[in-house]
Amino acid sequence: MTLIPDISVFQKSLAALPLETYQPGETLLTAGSKTGLLLILKKGAVAVIKGGIEMAKVTEPGAVFGELSALLDQPHTAEVRALETSQFHVANAHALLVRNPVALLYVAAVLARRLDAANRTLIELKSQIRVGQPRSAIDKTVEKMEGLLGSSGASLTDAGPLSRLAH
């Protein structure tokens, strides 16, 4: 038995959500704010910014934003800004996650994949330090980990979040 949700069911539930369009330079989520929203990328590109540093560029349809804030009941930890005209499915996080078990499993799978990738990158980093890799290689691995932890599930593998869950 697998806990991975049926993607077609999740995609149908997304179709019922309102769409919101953001223009380049527009801020979707502000660090320190609490919106109670989940934003699911339909198309476009955004930057995830923490402490003034761009942690990740996200272009993969199905990437989720606002999930940590919603699940932990805390303010957003990063700013998310549109890099190009971008469309998002917008949901009340509490309502969607409580009433839609497929959406909850989807968000859990995105977070689990991000944590798994970050753990693998941490092991890689420790190995690089142990064997005395050059500082440039270590810095590159640290940047990779920062991107994983700030990417809202995107860019963890070659496939996007929706296609990864279909396997």
Order of alpha helices (4+ residues) and beta strands (2+ residues): alpha-beta-beta-beta-beta-beta-beta-alpha-beta-beta-alpha-alpha-alpha-alpha
